[in-house]
Amino acid sequence: MMEGWKEYKLGDVFHFYNGKAIKSNKVGKYPIYGSNGKIGYADKYKFEKSIIIGRVGAYCGAVFYENNKFWASDNTIVVNEKDGFDIEFLSYLISLINLNWFAGGSAQPLLTHGWIKPIKVTIPNHYTQRKIAKILSAYDDLIENNLKRIKLLKEMAQNEFNEWYANNNDFEEVNLGSIIGHEIGGGWGAEEKSEEFSKPAYVIRGTDIDELPNGKIEKVPFRFHKKSNLASRKLQDGDIVFEVSGGSSYEGVAKTLLVTDELLKQFDNAVMPASFCKLARPIERKYSSFLFLFWRFLRKIKGTEVFEIRSASNIVNYNWTAFLKFQKIKKPSETELEKLNKIVEPIYKQVYTLGNQNQRLKEARDILLPRLMTGMIDIDKMEIKL
Protein backbone atom coordinates (compact mmCIF):
# COMPACT_ATOMS: atom_id res chain seq x y z
CA MET A 1 0.00 0.00 0.00
CA MET A 2 1.20 3.53 -0.81
CA GLU A 3 2.69 5.52 2.04
CA GLY A 4 0.06 7.67 3.75
CA TRP A 5 -2.84 5.76 2.14
CA LYS A 6 -5.14 3.55 4.22
CA GLU A 7 -7.80 0.98 3.43
CA TYR A 8 -11.37 1.73 4.48
CA LYS A 9 -14.85 0.38 3.88
CA LEU A 10 -17.34 2.79 2.31
CA GLY A 11 -19.36 2.45 5.50
CA ASP A 12 -16.37 4.03 7.35
CA VAL A 13 -16.26 7.15 5.15
CA PHE A 14 -19.96 7.85 4.38
CA HIS A 15 -23.19 8.52 6.19
CA PHE A 16 -25.97 6.73 4.28
CA TYR A 17 -29.54 7.97 3.76
CA ASN A 18 -32.45 6.70 1.71
CA GLY A 19 -34.25 9.04 -0.66
CA LYS A 20 -37.99 9.53 -0.25
CA ALA A 21 -40.83 9.66 -2.74
CA ILE A 22 -42.28 13.08 -3.50
CA LYS A 23 -44.61 14.44 -6.17
CA SER A 24 -42.77 16.31 -8.91
CA ASN A 25 -44.01 19.43 -10.66
CA LYS A 26 -42.85 22.00 -13.21
CA VAL A 27 -42.63 25.02 -10.92
CA GLY A 28 -40.76 23.68 -7.90
CA LYS A 29 -37.53 25.40 -6.93
CA TYR A 30 -35.46 22.31 -6.09
CA PRO A 31 -34.48 19.51 -8.51
CA ILE A 32 -35.61 15.96 -7.75
CA TYR A 33 -33.10 13.21 -8.53
CA GLY A 34 -34.02 9.66 -9.44
CA SER A 35 -31.88 6.75 -10.59
CA ASN A 36 -31.21 8.45 -13.94
CA GLY A 37 -30.70 12.07 -12.92
CA LYS A 38 -33.24 14.89 -12.67
CA ILE A 39 -36.85 13.69 -12.87
CA GLY A 40 -38.71 16.84 -11.80
CA TYR A 41 -38.78 19.75 -9.36
CA ALA A 42 -40.05 20.05 -5.79
CA ASP A 43 -41.14 22.89 -3.51
CA LYS A 44 -38.86 21.72 -0.70
CA TYR A 45 -35.45 20.09 -0.33
CA LYS A 46 -34.00 17.34 1.80
CA PHE A 47 -30.26 17.32 1.05
CA GLU A 48 -27.32 19.60 0.23
CA LYS A 49 -23.87 18.87 -1.24
CA SER A 50 -24.17 15.09 -1.38
CA ILE A 51 -23.41 12.17 -3.63
CA ILE A 52 -26.53 10.56 -5.13
CA ILE A 53 -26.49 6.87 -6.05
CA GLY A 54 -29.16 5.37 -8.30
CA ARG A 55 -30.14 2.09 -6.68
CA VAL A 56 -32.86 0.50 -8.85
CA GLY A 57 -32.91 -1.20 -12.25
CA ALA A 58 -30.84 -0.35 -15.29
CA TYR A 59 -29.42 2.80 -13.70
CA CYS A 60 -28.22 1.03 -10.58
CA GLY A 61 -24.94 2.62 -9.54
CA ALA A 62 -25.23 5.85 -11.55
CA VAL A 63 -23.64 8.56 -9.41
CA PHE A 64 -24.46 12.27 -9.41
CA TYR A 65 -22.73 15.02 -7.46
CA GLU A 66 -24.82 18.03 -6.49
CA ASN A 67 -23.58 21.24 -4.88
CA ASN A 68 -26.97 22.82 -4.32
CA LYS A 69 -30.16 21.98 -2.46
CA PHE A 70 -32.17 19.08 -3.87
CA TRP A 71 -34.62 16.29 -3.15
CA ALA A 72 -33.66 12.63 -3.67
CA SER A 73 -36.37 10.17 -4.73
CA ASP A 74 -36.96 6.74 -3.24
CA ASN A 75 -34.95 5.24 -6.13
CA THR A 76 -31.73 6.68 -4.71
CA ILE A 77 -29.30 6.42 -1.83
CA VAL A 78 -27.69 9.66 -0.67
CA VAL A 79 -24.29 9.73 1.04
CA ASN A 80 -22.42 12.45 2.96
CA GLU A 81 -18.82 12.36 4.12
CA LYS A 82 -17.78 11.58 7.68
CA ASP A 83 -15.18 13.67 9.52
CA GLY A 84 -11.72 13.48 7.99
CA PHE A 85 -12.94 12.85 4.46
CA ASP A 86 -13.56 15.26 1.61
CA ILE A 87 -16.91 14.98 -0.23
CA GLU A 88 -15.51 16.19 -3.54
CA PHE A 89 -12.64 13.69 -3.45
CA LEU A 90 -15.09 10.93 -2.52
CA SER A 91 -17.37 11.84 -5.43
CA TYR A 92 -14.49 11.18 -7.84
CA LEU A 93 -13.48 8.01 -6.01
CA ILE A 94 -16.94 6.44 -6.07
CA SER A 95 -17.31 7.25 -9.77
CA LEU A 96 -14.57 4.66 -10.40
CA ILE A 97 -16.54 1.88 -8.69
CA ASN A 98 -18.92 -0.22 -10.79
CA LEU A 99 -21.66 -0.48 -8.20
CA ASN A 100 -23.71 -2.74 -10.50
CA TRP A 101 -21.37 -5.54 -9.49
CA PHE A 102 -22.64 -5.25 -5.93
CA ALA A 103 -26.38 -5.08 -6.70
CA GLY A 104 -28.75 -7.84 -5.62
CA GLY A 105 -32.28 -8.64 -6.74
CA SER A 106 -33.73 -11.13 -9.20
CA ALA A 107 -36.30 -9.25 -11.32
CA GLN A 108 -34.08 -6.18 -11.54
CA PRO A 109 -30.83 -4.99 -9.88
CA LEU A 110 -31.20 -3.36 -6.47
CA LEU A 111 -28.51 -1.66 -4.39
CA THR A 112 -28.84 -1.57 -0.61
CA HIS A 113 -26.76 -0.11 2.22
CA GLY A 114 -25.75 -3.65 3.13
CA TRP A 115 -24.25 -4.24 -0.32
CA ILE A 116 -22.42 -0.93 -0.55
CA LYS A 117 -20.99 -0.37 2.93
CA PRO A 118 -18.51 -3.31 2.90
CA ILE A 119 -16.86 -2.19 -0.37
CA LYS A 120 -13.15 -1.54 0.33
CA VAL A 121 -11.28 1.51 -0.95
CA THR A 122 -7.82 2.99 -0.41
CA ILE A 123 -7.76 6.67 0.59
CA PRO A 124 -4.91 9.14 1.36
CA ASN A 125 -4.87 11.75 4.13
CA HIS A 126 -7.25 14.70 3.99
CA TYR A 127 -4.63 17.11 2.58
CA THR A 128 -3.88 14.79 -0.34
CA GLN A 129 -7.60 14.23 -0.87
CA ARG A 130 -8.05 17.98 -1.32
CA LYS A 131 -5.10 18.22 -3.75
CA ILE A 132 -6.50 15.42 -5.93
CA ALA A 133 -9.98 16.96 -5.86
CA LYS A 134 -8.50 20.32 -6.82
CA ILE A 135 -6.77 18.89 -9.90
CA LEU A 136 -9.85 17.05 -11.10
CA SER A 137 -12.27 19.87 -10.32
CA ALA A 138 -10.17 22.22 -12.50
CA TYR A 139 -11.35 20.17 -15.50
CA ASP A 140 -14.92 20.23 -14.25
CA ASP A 141 -14.75 24.00 -13.73
CA LEU A 142 -13.72 24.47 -17.37
CA ILE A 143 -16.56 22.19 -18.45
CA GLU A 144 -19.01 24.16 -16.31
CA ASN A 145 -17.84 27.46 -17.80
CA ASN A 146 -18.36 26.05 -21.28
CA LEU A 147 -21.84 24.89 -20.30
CA LYS A 148 -22.72 28.41 -19.20
CA ARG A 149 -21.45 29.80 -22.50
CA ILE A 150 -23.43 27.20 -24.43
CA LYS A 151 -26.60 28.12 -22.56
CA LEU A 152 -26.09 31.82 -23.30
CA LEU A 153 -25.35 31.17 -26.97
CA LYS A 154 -28.48 29.04 -27.39
CA GLU A 155 -30.57 31.75 -25.73
CA MET A 156 -28.97 34.36 -27.99
CA ALA A 157 -29.81 32.40 -31.15
CA GLN A 158 -33.38 31.79 -30.01
CA ASN A 159 -33.94 35.42 -29.06
CA GLU A 160 -32.61 36.54 -32.44
CA PHE A 161 -35.02 34.18 -34.19
CA ASN A 162 -38.03 35.12 -32.04
CA GLU A 163 -37.60 38.84 -32.71
CA TRP A 164 -36.88 38.30 -36.42
CA TYR A 165 -39.88 35.99 -36.88
CA ALA A 166 -42.30 38.22 -34.96
CA ASN A 167 -41.34 41.35 -36.89
CA ASN A 168 -41.80 39.93 -40.38
CA ASN A 169 -45.52 39.86 -41.06
CA ASP A 170 -45.16 39.75 -44.83
CA PHE A 171 -43.76 36.19 -44.86
CA GLU A 172 -45.76 33.65 -46.86
CA GLU A 173 -47.81 31.35 -44.62
CA VAL A 174 -47.50 27.70 -45.65
CA ASN A 175 -48.11 24.25 -44.20
CA LEU A 176 -45.12 22.96 -42.25
CA GLY A 177 -44.83 19.83 -44.36
CA SER A 178 -44.15 21.87 -47.50
CA ILE A 179 -40.62 22.71 -46.36
CA ILE A 180 -39.75 19.13 -45.32
CA GLY A 181 -37.95 17.24 -48.08
CA HIS A 182 -37.39 13.92 -46.31
CA GLU A 183 -38.84 12.58 -43.08
CA ILE A 184 -38.74 9.10 -41.59
CA GLY A 185 -39.06 7.38 -38.24
CA GLY A 186 -35.93 6.24 -36.47
CA GLY A 187 -34.77 2.73 -35.69
CA TRP A 188 -33.18 0.71 -32.92
CA GLY A 189 -31.29 -2.16 -34.53
CA ALA A 190 -29.58 -4.91 -32.58
CA GLU A 191 -27.05 -5.02 -29.77
CA GLU A 192 -24.88 -7.62 -31.47
CA LYS A 193 -23.55 -7.64 -35.03
CA SER A 194 -24.97 -10.27 -37.37
CA GLU A 195 -25.28 -10.94 -41.10
CA GLU A 196 -28.63 -9.12 -41.17
CA PHE A 197 -27.72 -6.36 -38.71
CA SER A 198 -24.25 -5.54 -39.95
CA LYS A 199 -24.01 -1.74 -40.15
CA PRO A 200 -22.83 0.08 -36.99
CA ALA A 201 -24.31 3.42 -35.92
CA TYR A 202 -24.99 5.44 -32.81
CA VAL A 203 -28.68 5.95 -31.99
CA ILE A 204 -29.90 9.32 -30.66
CA ARG A 205 -32.87 9.01 -28.30
CA GLY A 206 -35.17 11.72 -27.00
CA THR A 207 -33.37 11.50 -23.66
CA ASP A 208 -30.08 12.40 -25.38
CA ILE A 209 -31.32 15.54 -27.13
CA ASP A 210 -30.82 18.07 -24.33
CA GLU A 211 -27.28 16.94 -23.50
CA LEU A 212 -25.70 16.49 -26.93
CA PRO A 213 -25.02 20.21 -27.53
CA ASN A 214 -23.16 20.16 -24.19
CA GLY A 215 -20.73 17.50 -25.40
CA LYS A 216 -22.29 14.63 -23.45
CA ILE A 217 -22.26 11.89 -26.07
CA GLU A 218 -21.10 9.00 -23.88
CA LYS A 219 -24.64 7.72 -23.16
CA VAL A 220 -25.73 7.55 -26.81
CA PRO A 221 -26.24 3.82 -27.57
CA PHE A 222 -24.08 2.09 -30.17
CA ARG A 223 -26.04 -0.52 -32.15
CA PHE A 224 -26.02 -2.56 -35.38
CA HIS A 225 -28.56 -2.03 -38.15
CA LYS A 226 -29.84 -3.36 -41.45
CA LYS A 227 -28.09 -1.72 -44.39
CA SER A 228 -31.35 -0.41 -45.87
CA ASN A 229 -32.58 0.98 -42.54
CA LEU A 230 -29.41 2.94 -41.87
CA ALA A 231 -29.17 4.25 -45.43
CA SER A 232 -32.46 6.16 -45.16
CA ARG A 233 -31.89 7.29 -41.56
CA LYS A 234 -28.22 8.23 -41.45
CA LEU A 235 -27.98 11.78 -40.14
CA GLN A 236 -26.19 14.50 -42.09
CA ASP A 237 -25.43 18.18 -41.70
CA GLY A 238 -28.69 20.18 -41.53
CA ASP A 239 -30.95 17.35 -40.37
CA ILE A 240 -33.22 17.76 -37.35
CA VAL A 241 -34.09 15.03 -34.85
CA PHE A 242 -37.65 15.43 -33.52
CA GLU A 243 -38.88 13.47 -30.48
CA VAL A 244 -42.33 11.93 -31.11
CA SER A 245 -42.79 9.57 -28.14
CA GLY A 246 -41.83 9.60 -24.48
CA GLY A 247 -42.38 12.48 -22.11
CA SER A 248 -43.56 12.22 -18.51
CA SER A 249 -46.17 13.54 -16.09
CA TYR A 250 -44.54 16.98 -16.14
CA GLU A 251 -43.06 17.15 -19.67
CA GLY A 252 -44.32 16.54 -23.18
CA VAL A 253 -42.37 15.56 -26.28
CA ALA A 254 -41.36 17.58 -29.39
CA LYS A 255 -37.75 18.11 -28.28
CA THR A 256 -35.51 18.88 -31.25
CA LEU A 257 -31.83 18.58 -32.09
CA LEU A 258 -30.07 20.43 -34.90
CA VAL A 259 -27.49 18.15 -36.51
CA THR A 260 -24.33 19.81 -37.82
CA ASP A 261 -20.96 18.63 -39.06
CA GLU A 262 -19.45 19.83 -35.76
CA LEU A 263 -21.76 17.49 -33.85
CA LEU A 264 -21.29 14.50 -36.15
CA LYS A 265 -17.48 14.78 -35.90
CA GLN A 266 -17.74 13.97 -32.20
CA PHE A 267 -18.83 10.42 -33.08
CA ASP A 268 -16.51 7.79 -34.51
CA ASN A 269 -19.24 6.18 -36.60
CA ALA A 270 -22.55 6.88 -38.35
CA VAL A 271 -25.44 8.37 -36.35
CA MET A 272 -29.21 7.92 -36.69
CA PRO A 273 -32.34 8.75 -34.68
CA ALA A 274 -33.93 6.17 -32.38
CA SER A 275 -37.35 4.59 -32.82
CA PHE A 276 -39.20 7.22 -30.79
CA CYS A 277 -37.82 10.07 -32.90
CA LYS A 278 -38.18 11.34 -36.45
CA LEU A 279 -35.53 12.47 -38.90
CA ALA A 280 -36.67 15.71 -40.57
CA ARG A 281 -34.62 17.00 -43.51
CA PRO A 282 -35.69 20.37 -44.98
CA ILE A 283 -36.16 20.80 -48.73
CA GLU A 284 -32.87 22.74 -48.71
CA ARG A 285 -30.07 23.02 -46.13
CA LYS A 286 -30.64 26.79 -45.80
CA TYR A 287 -33.96 26.12 -44.01
CA SER A 288 -32.41 23.95 -41.26
CA SER A 289 -31.69 26.60 -38.60
CA PHE A 290 -34.95 28.39 -39.38
CA LEU A 291 -37.02 25.23 -38.96
CA PHE A 292 -35.14 24.11 -35.85
CA LEU A 293 -35.52 27.47 -34.09
CA PHE A 294 -39.19 27.67 -35.12
CA TRP A 295 -39.84 24.29 -33.52
CA ARG A 296 -38.06 25.35 -30.33
CA PHE A 297 -40.09 28.56 -30.30
CA LEU A 298 -43.34 26.62 -30.86
CA ARG A 299 -42.57 24.19 -28.02
CA LYS A 300 -41.71 27.06 -25.68
CA ILE A 301 -45.12 28.69 -26.20
CA LYS A 302 -46.79 25.24 -25.89
CA GLY A 303 -47.87 25.30 -29.52
CA THR A 304 -46.65 21.73 -30.04
CA GLU A 305 -48.95 20.41 -27.29
CA VAL A 306 -51.94 20.60 -29.68
CA PHE A 307 -50.60 17.47 -31.41
CA GLU A 308 -49.72 15.49 -28.28
CA ILE A 309 -51.66 12.37 -27.35
CA ARG A 310 -51.19 11.48 -23.68
CA SER A 311 -51.97 7.99 -22.39
CA ALA A 312 -53.24 7.05 -18.94
CA SER A 313 -49.67 6.09 -18.00
CA ASN A 314 -48.41 9.58 -19.02
CA ILE A 315 -46.59 8.26 -22.10
CA VAL A 316 -46.89 10.96 -24.76
CA ASN A 317 -47.16 10.18 -28.47
CA TYR A 318 -47.03 12.86 -31.15
CA ASN A 319 -49.40 13.10 -34.10
CA TRP A 320 -46.60 13.76 -36.55
CA THR A 321 -48.71 13.36 -39.68
CA ALA A 322 -51.26 15.94 -38.52
CA PHE A 323 -48.44 18.23 -37.39
CA LEU A 324 -46.92 18.35 -40.88
CA LYS A 325 -50.31 18.71 -42.54
CA PHE A 326 -52.00 21.34 -40.39
CA GLN A 327 -49.29 23.33 -38.57
CA LYS A 328 -48.75 26.70 -40.25
CA ILE A 329 -45.36 28.38 -40.58
CA LYS A 330 -44.37 31.73 -42.07
CA LYS A 331 -41.87 30.99 -44.84
CA PRO A 332 -39.30 33.79 -45.20
CA SER A 333 -38.00 35.34 -48.39
CA GLU A 334 -34.54 34.36 -49.63
CA THR A 335 -33.13 37.70 -48.45
CA GLU A 336 -34.58 37.42 -44.95
CA LEU A 337 -33.55 33.80 -44.60
CA GLU A 338 -29.98 34.72 -45.50
CA LYS A 339 -30.01 37.46 -42.84
CA LEU A 340 -31.13 34.97 -40.20
CA ASN A 341 -28.57 32.32 -41.17
CA LYS A 342 -25.69 34.80 -41.05
CA ILE A 343 -26.55 35.45 -37.41
CA VAL A 344 -27.61 32.09 -35.97
CA GLU A 345 -25.50 29.53 -37.86
CA PRO A 346 -22.14 30.82 -36.50
CA ILE A 347 -23.71 30.76 -33.02
CA TYR A 348 -24.64 27.08 -33.26
CA LYS A 349 -21.28 26.26 -34.78
CA GLN A 350 -19.72 27.73 -31.64
CA VAL A 351 -22.17 25.80 -29.44
CA TYR A 352 -21.02 22.47 -30.87
CA THR A 353 -17.37 23.54 -30.83
CA LEU A 354 -17.67 24.19 -27.09
CA GLY A 355 -19.46 20.87 -26.70
CA ASN A 356 -16.55 19.15 -28.44
CA GLN A 357 -14.15 20.89 -26.04
CA ASN A 358 -16.17 19.53 -23.14
CA GLN A 359 -15.95 16.03 -24.53
CA ARG A 360 -12.16 16.28 -24.76
CA LEU A 361 -11.90 17.78 -21.26
CA LYS A 362 -13.91 14.87 -19.87
CA GLU A 363 -11.71 12.37 -21.68
CA ALA A 364 -8.56 13.99 -20.26
CA ARG A 365 -10.04 14.09 -16.77
CA ASP A 366 -11.14 10.45 -16.98
CA ILE A 367 -7.65 9.35 -18.03
CA LEU A 368 -6.16 11.24 -15.10
CA LEU A 369 -8.77 10.11 -12.56
CA PRO A 370 -7.69 6.48 -11.97
CA ARG A 371 -4.00 7.44 -11.98
CA LEU A 372 -4.55 9.95 -9.21
CA MET A 373 -6.86 7.66 -7.26
CA THR A 374 -4.41 4.77 -7.29
CA GLY A 375 -1.32 6.83 -6.46
CA MET A 376 0.31 6.24 -9.86
CA ILE A 377 0.96 9.98 -9.92
CA ASP A 378 2.93 11.25 -6.92
CA ILE A 379 0.68 14.08 -5.78
CA ASP A 380 3.07 15.17 -3.03
CA LYS A 381 5.55 16.49 -5.62
CA MET A 382 2.95 18.74 -7.23
CA GLU A 383 2.53 22.37 -6.17
CA ILE A 384 -1.20 22.96 -5.88
CA LYS A 385 -2.78 25.98 -4.24
CA LEU A 386 -5.70 24.92 -2.04
N, C-alpha and C positions, 0 to 999 in steps of 0.2 A: 504494500500500500504506500502511496505517495506521502512524503513527510508533511505533517500538518493536516492530512485528510483523515477522516474517521468514517466508519461504517455506521449507518443508522437504518432504522425501519421508518417508512413513511408515517407510521403512527407516532413516532418520536418527534417528528418535525412539524406536523400539521394538527390543527384542530379540525374535526370533521362535523359538518352539518348537512342535514337533508334539506333540499328545496321543498317548496310547498305550492300546491295548486292555487291558482288565482285566475280570475276572469280577465282576459286581455281586452283592450279597446284601442281605438285610433288616437285618442286625445290624451292618454296618460303621459305623465312627465318622465317616468322611469322605465327603461327597457326591461322586458321579461326574457330570460334566457331559458331555452329548452336544450334538448340533447344536440340540436343542430344549429345553435346560435340564437339570434333574436327571433322571437315568435310573436311579439306584441308589445304593448306598453301598459303600464299600471299607474294608478294614482298614488301608490305608496311604495316604499322600498324596504328591503329586508337586510341587504348586505352592502358593504363597501370594500373596494380594493381587495378582491379575493380571486382565487382560481376556481373556475367552474368546470366540472367534469360531467360530460354526458354519460348517463349510466344505463340507458335502455336501448336495445335493438341495434340497428345498423350503425348508429352514431356512438355506440358505447366507447368511451375513452377519449372522445373529442374534447380538447381542452381550450378554454377561452380565458383570457386575462382581462379584467375590467378595472379601470382606475376610478370609475365614478359609482354613484349609487344605482342599485339595480335590484330586481326581484329575480329569484331563481325558482323555476318550476319544479314540480315533483319528479321530473325526469332527470334531475341533476343532483350531484353532490357538490357542496361548496366547501373549500378548505382555506383556512387562514394559518399563517405561520405562528409557531411557538417562539418564545424568547430565545434569542441567539441565532435565529435564522432570518434570512432576508426573503421577503415574498417575491420580489422580482427575480432574484436568482432561482428560487424554487419553481417559478413559472417556466423558466427555460429548462430546468432540469426535468420536470415532469413531462415536458413536451417530447422528450427523448424516449419515454417509456411507452411501449405498446400495451396499453391497458386492456385491450381486447383479449390478450393472452390470459388475463386473470379473471375474465368474466365467467359467471356460471349461468345456469338456466338451460332449459331444453327447447322450449318453443322459440325463444329469442334470447340473445345475450343479456345478462344483467350484472352490473357491478354493484357490490355492496361494500360497506366499511370493512367487513371481515376479510374480503378478498384483497383490498387495497392496502390496509395498514401493515401487513407483514412484508411488503415489498422492500427489499434492501437497496440502499443507495449509498454512495460514497460522497462526502461533502467536506469542503475545506472550512477554515475558520471564517468568522463573519467578515473580516476585512477583505479576504480573498473573494468571498462571495460577492461583495459589493463591487470589487474591481471587475470581475467577470460580467456581472450584470451591467456595469457601465459600458463595457466594450460592446456587448450585444445590443443594448438599448440605443447605442449611437446609430446602428443600422435602422432600428425601428423608428427612431426619431426622424431620420431622413425619409423613410417610407411615409410616416404620418404627415410630414410637411408636403410631400408630393400629393398625398390624398386630399389635403386642404386645397392645393392649387387645382387639382382635377375638379373638385367640387365647384370652385369659383369659375373655372373655365366653362364647365357645363352650364352653369347658371347664366353666364355671360352670353353664350350662344343661344340659349333658349329665350332670354330677354330680347336679344336682337331680333330673333324670329318673331316673337309675339308682337313687338311694336311694328315691325315691317309688315306683317300679315294684317294687323288691325287697321293700318293706315292706307291700305290699298284696296279701295272699294270698287275699282274698275276692273279687277281680275275677272276672268271668265269662270263662272260656276259650273263644275262638271261632276259627274259621278266618280267616286274614288277609284273604282275599278278601271276607269279609262286611262289612268296613268301607270297601271301595273302591267308590265310586259310578260312576266313569268311568275307564277305562284304555285306552290306545292307544299303538301304536308311533309313533316320531317320523318325520320326513321330511327330505329334503335339498334338494329343489327344483332350481332352475337358476341358473346364474351370471348369465345375461342375461334381461332382461324380454322376454316375448313375449305373444301373445294368450292362449295356454294357461296360461303361468306368469306371472301378472300381479300377484299379491299379494306385497308385500315383507314380510319378517320376518327377524329375527335367529335363528340356529340354535345352540342350546346343545348342545355335545358333551360326552362324558364327560371329555375333557381340560380342559374349562373349569370343571368343577364345583368343584374345590378353590379356584380363584382368584376366582370371582365374589363371594363374601362380602367379599373384600379390596378390591373396587372395580376389579379388573382385567377390564374388559369389552372392551378394544380388540381382542382376538384372536377374539372371537365372530364367526363368519362372517355376512355379510349376503347373503341369497339371495332368489329369487323363486319363488312357489309357486302351485299350483292353488288356486282359491278354496275348493273343497270340502275339500282337504287341510288348509289352514290353519284353516278354521272349526272342525274337530274337534280341533285340536292347539294352538290358541292358548292360551298360558299365562295364568292369572289368579291372583289372590291366594289362597293356600292350597294351590295345586298342589305336587306333588313330582316332580322329575325323577329317574329311577332309571336308572343305567347297566346295560345288559344285554349288552354286547359290547365287547371290547377287552382291557384288562389287559396283563400282561407276564410274564416269567419269575419276577419277584419280587412281583407284585401281582395280585390278582384284580379282579373288577368289583364291582357293587353299591354304587358311590358314589351319594350322594343330595344333592339340592339343594332346600331349602325356598324356594318362590317367594312373595314378599310384594310388596305395593304399593311398598314402599321400593326393592326391587330393580328392579321393572319400570320405575319412573320414571327409572332411569339410562339407559334405552334410548329412542331417538327414534322407535321403530317397534314393531310387534308382535314377540313372541318365541315360539318353539316349540322343542321338543326335537329333536335330530338323530336320524337313522335308528337308531343303536346305543343309543338310550335309550327309556324309556317315560315317558309322562305318567300319573301316578297322582293321581286326584282323590278324596279321601275322601267318604263319603256325606253328611257335613256339615263345614263349615269348622272347627268346633271340634275336630275330630279331627286336623287337619293337623300341629300341632307334636308331638302325641303320637305319631303314626305316623312322622314324620320322625325323632324322637329314638329311637324304638324301632328303626328300621332302622339308625341309626348305632350304637346299642348292640349290635345283633345282628352287625353287620359287625366291630365291635371284638373280640367274643368268638369270631369266626370261625364264627358260626352260619349266615351266608349261604353259606359255602363248600360246604355240602351240596348246593346246587342249581347249582353251577358245573360246566361241561363244558369241559375244557381239551383243546385240539388238540395235535398233535405240534409245531406251530410256536408254541406257547404263547399262541395267541389263545384268550381265554376267552369262552364264550357262557353265558348264564344261562337256566335252565329257569324262565321267568317263570310259565308256566301252573301248573306243579307247586308253585311257591313260593306262589302265591295259594291253591291248593287245600289244601295240606298243612301249611303253616307255621301254628303256633298263636300266638295273641297274647292276653294278658289284657286284656279290654275293661273300662275303668273305669266307675264309676258317674258320673252327671251331676255330683254334688257334688265327687267327687275330680278329675274332668276339669277342672272350673272352677278348683279349687285349683292344678292344674298350670299351666294357661294363664295365670293371674294372675302366675305367677312367670317362666315361660320366654318368653312372647310379647313382653313389654317388652324382654327381653334381646336377642332376635333383631331387634327393631326397631332397637335401638341398634347392633347389629352392622352392619346394612345402612346405617344413617345414617353410621357411620364409614367404611364402604366408599365411600359417595357423596362424603364429604369427600376421601378419597384420590383419587378420580377427578378431582375439581376441582383438587386440588393438582398432580396430574400434568399437567393441561391448562395450568395457569398456568406451571409449570416449563417445559413444552415450547414455550410461546409465548416465554418469556424466553430459552431456550437458544440459538436461532440468532442472536438480537440481541446476546447477549453474545459469541458465538463469532465474529461477523463485525465486532465493534467498533462496531456501531450505537449501543450504549450506552457512554458514556465512563466506563469503570471507574475511571479515575484520580481522578475527582471524588467518588467514593463512599468514605465512611469505613467501613471494614470491619476488625474486629478479627480478626487471624489467630492 
